Amino acid sequence: MPTWSSRPRRAEAAEFDAVLTAARAGAEWALAWLYRDLQPSLLRYFQAQEPTEADDLASQVWLDVAHALDRFEGDEDAFRRWFFTIARRRLLDLRRRATRRRTDAVRPEDFEALVEPAGTEDAAFAAMSTQAALACVATLPAREREVVLLRVLGGLSAEDVAALTGLRPGTVRVLQHRGLRRLADLLTRMLVTL
């Protein structure tokens, strides 16, 4: 299981082209390759934005990707931009629907006491570190959080994030710097209190 700070390796151009061609043809190994490469980042992006809807949103993204895969053209970086554009649109759609029909959702913490811990000790420690990182990121203002998540988890450039969010590249860099500075200050305070 990748840690919060790990990034998937980038494929060589020829390797990615072969994977994309095979995925378009429906090859299970190619679809699995794309899924393993992108799913962890996608889930963390959604967990930091809408934790209770992360799995459903990710499923919607993969369905959209499957339907439009044959129309995609470009390299691995373009694919990543296209993929996270779809993810961001699903997130915005969810938020639009939520504002039209308000409901009181049950907090995930309310269910934690009902679930028995399962799995190995390593999985528990990995989940704790991921949960702690997501909790820290959740403290950021919305724009900073989105920029940090797209840059770090999505692996997108400042220009890509700017095109995706409608901001200028300089603004993206400033928001990323502010967000990372806030996270560093928060982590420093947390270490002092330990």
C-alpha positions as CSV (number, residue, x, y, z in Angstrom):
1,M,0.0,0.0,0.0
2,P,1.6,3.3,-1.0
3,T,2.2,5.8,1.8
4,W,0.8,9.4,1.7
5,S,4.0,10.8,0.3
6,S,4.6,8.2,-2.4
7,R,3.8,8.9,-6.0
8,P,3.2,6.3,-8.6
9,R,6.1,5.9,-11.0
10,R,5.7,7.4,-14.4
11,A,5.6,5.0,-17.4
12,E,7.8,5.3,-20.4
13,A,6.0,6.9,-23.3
14,A,6.0,3.7,-25.3
15,E,4.8,1.7,-22.3
16,F,2.0,4.0,-21.6
17,D,0.9,4.0,-25.2
18,A,0.8,0.2,-25.1
19,V,-1.2,0.2,-21.9
20,L,-3.7,2.8,-23.3
21,T,-4.1,0.9,-26.5
22,A,-4.7,-2.4,-24.6
23,A,-7.1,-0.6,-22.2
24,R,-9.1,0.7,-25.1
25,A,-9.4,-2.9,-26.5
26,G,-10.7,-4.0,-23.1
27,A,-7.5,-5.8,-21.9
28,E,-8.0,-6.6,-18.2
29,W,-4.3,-6.2,-17.4
30,A,-4.2,-2.7,-18.9
31,L,-7.3,-1.6,-17.0
32,A,-5.8,-3.0,-13.8
33,W,-2.5,-1.1,-14.5
34,L,-4.4,2.2,-14.9
35,Y,-6.5,1.5,-11.8
36,R,-3.4,0.6,-9.6
37,D,-1.7,3.7,-10.9
38,L,-4.5,6.2,-10.3
39,Q,-7.0,4.8,-7.7
40,P,-4.9,5.6,-4.6
41,S,-4.5,9.2,-5.5
42,L,-8.1,9.5,-6.7
43,L,-9.4,8.1,-3.4
44,R,-7.2,10.4,-1.3
45,Y,-8.3,13.4,-3.4
46,F,-12.0,12.6,-2.7
47,Q,-11.4,11.6,1.0
48,A,-9.9,15.0,1.6
49,Q,-12.7,16.8,-0.2
50,E,-15.9,14.7,0.6
51,P,-14.9,11.8,2.9
52,T,-18.4,10.2,3.1
53,E,-18.7,10.1,-0.7
54,A,-15.2,9.2,-1.8
55,D,-15.8,5.6,-2.9
56,D,-19.0,6.5,-4.8
57,L,-17.3,9.4,-6.5
58,A,-14.3,7.2,-7.5
59,S,-16.7,4.7,-9.0
60,Q,-18.4,7.3,-11.0
61,V,-15.0,8.6,-12.3
62,W,-14.0,5.1,-13.5
63,L,-17.3,4.6,-15.2
64,D,-16.9,7.9,-17.0
65,V,-13.3,7.0,-18.0
66,A,-14.5,3.6,-19.3
67,H,-17.1,5.3,-21.5
68,A,-14.8,7.9,-22.9
69,L,-11.5,6.0,-23.0
70,D,-11.7,5.4,-26.8
71,R,-12.0,9.2,-27.4
72,F,-8.9,10.2,-25.3
73,E,-5.8,11.3,-27.2
74,G,-2.5,12.2,-25.6
75,D,0.4,11.1,-23.4
76,E,0.5,10.0,-19.8
77,D,0.5,13.6,-18.4
78,A,-2.5,14.5,-20.6
79,F,-4.3,11.3,-19.4
80,R,-3.7,12.3,-15.8
81,R,-5.0,15.8,-16.5
82,W,-8.1,14.4,-18.2
83,F,-8.6,11.8,-15.4
84,F,-8.5,14.5,-12.6
85,T,-10.7,16.8,-14.7
86,I,-13.4,14.1,-14.7
87,A,-12.8,13.6,-10.9
88,R,-13.2,17.3,-10.2
89,R,-16.4,17.5,-12.3
90,R,-17.9,14.6,-10.4
91,L,-17.0,16.4,-7.1
92,L,-18.6,19.6,-8.3
93,D,-21.7,17.7,-9.5
94,L,-22.1,16.2,-6.0
95,R,-21.8,19.5,-4.4
96,R,-24.4,21.1,-6.7
97,R,-26.8,18.2,-5.9
98,A,-26.1,18.6,-2.2
99,T,-27.0,22.2,-2.2
100,R,-30.3,21.5,-4.0
101,R,-31.4,18.8,-1.5
102,R,-30.1,19.3,2.0
103,T,-29.7,16.2,4.2
104,D,-28.1,15.6,7.5
105,A,-25.5,12.9,7.0
106,V,-24.2,10.7,9.7
107,R,-20.6,11.4,10.5
108,P,-18.1,8.5,9.8
109,E,-16.9,8.8,13.5
110,D,-20.4,7.6,14.6
111,F,-19.8,4.2,13.0
112,E,-16.2,3.7,14.1
113,A,-17.3,2.3,17.5
114,L,-19.5,-0.2,15.8
115,V,-16.8,-1.7,13.6
116,E,-14.2,-4.1,15.0
117,P,-10.7,-3.4,13.9
118,A,-9.6,-6.0,11.3
119,G,-6.4,-6.5,9.4
120,T,-2.8,-6.5,10.2
121,E,-0.9,-4.1,12.4
122,D,0.9,-2.7,9.4
123,A,-2.5,-1.9,7.7
124,A,-3.6,-0.2,10.9
125,F,-0.5,2.0,11.1
126,A,-0.8,2.9,7.4
127,A,-4.4,3.8,7.8
128,M,-3.6,5.9,10.9
129,S,-0.9,7.8,9.0
130,T,-3.2,8.3,6.0
131,Q,-6.1,9.4,8.2
132,A,-3.8,11.8,10.1
133,A,-2.5,13.3,6.8
134,L,-6.1,13.7,5.5
135,A,-7.2,15.3,8.7
136,C,-4.4,17.8,8.4
137,V,-5.2,18.6,4.8
138,A,-8.9,19.0,5.7
139,T,-7.9,22.0,7.9
140,L,-6.8,24.0,4.9
141,P,-9.1,26.5,3.2
142,A,-11.0,24.9,0.3
143,R,-9.0,26.5,-2.5
144,E,-5.6,25.7,-0.9
145,R,-6.8,22.1,-0.2
146,E,-7.9,21.5,-3.7
147,V,-4.6,22.9,-5.2
148,V,-2.4,20.9,-2.8
149,L,-4.4,17.7,-3.5
150,L,-4.3,18.1,-7.3
151,R,-0.6,19.0,-7.2
152,V,0.6,16.4,-4.7
153,L,-1.9,13.5,-5.2
154,G,-2.8,14.2,-8.8
155,G,0.8,14.9,-9.8
156,L,-0.4,17.8,-12.0
157,S,1.7,20.8,-12.9
158,A,0.7,24.3,-11.8
159,E,-0.3,25.0,-15.3
160,D,-2.5,21.9,-15.4
161,V,-4.2,22.8,-12.1
162,A,-4.7,26.4,-13.3
163,A,-6.4,25.1,-16.5
164,L,-8.5,22.7,-14.4
165,T,-9.6,25.2,-11.8
166,G,-9.8,28.4,-13.9
167,L,-7.0,30.1,-11.9
168,R,-3.8,31.6,-13.1
169,P,-0.6,29.4,-12.7
170,G,0.9,32.0,-10.4
171,T,-2.2,31.9,-8.2
172,V,-1.9,28.1,-8.1
173,R,1.7,28.3,-7.0
174,V,0.8,30.9,-4.3
175,L,-2.1,28.7,-3.0
176,Q,0.1,25.7,-3.0
177,H,2.8,27.5,-1.1
178,R,0.3,28.8,1.5
179,G,-1.3,25.4,1.9
180,L,2.0,23.6,2.4
181,R,3.2,26.4,4.8
182,R,0.0,25.9,6.9
183,L,0.5,22.1,6.9
184,A,4.2,22.6,8.0
185,D,3.1,24.9,10.8
186,L,0.4,22.5,11.9
187,L,2.8,19.5,11.9
188,T,5.3,21.6,13.9
189,R,2.6,22.4,16.5
190,M,1.6,18.7,16.6
191,L,5.1,17.6,17.2
192,V,5.6,20.1,20.0
193,T,2.6,18.9,21.8
194,L,3.7,15.2,21.7
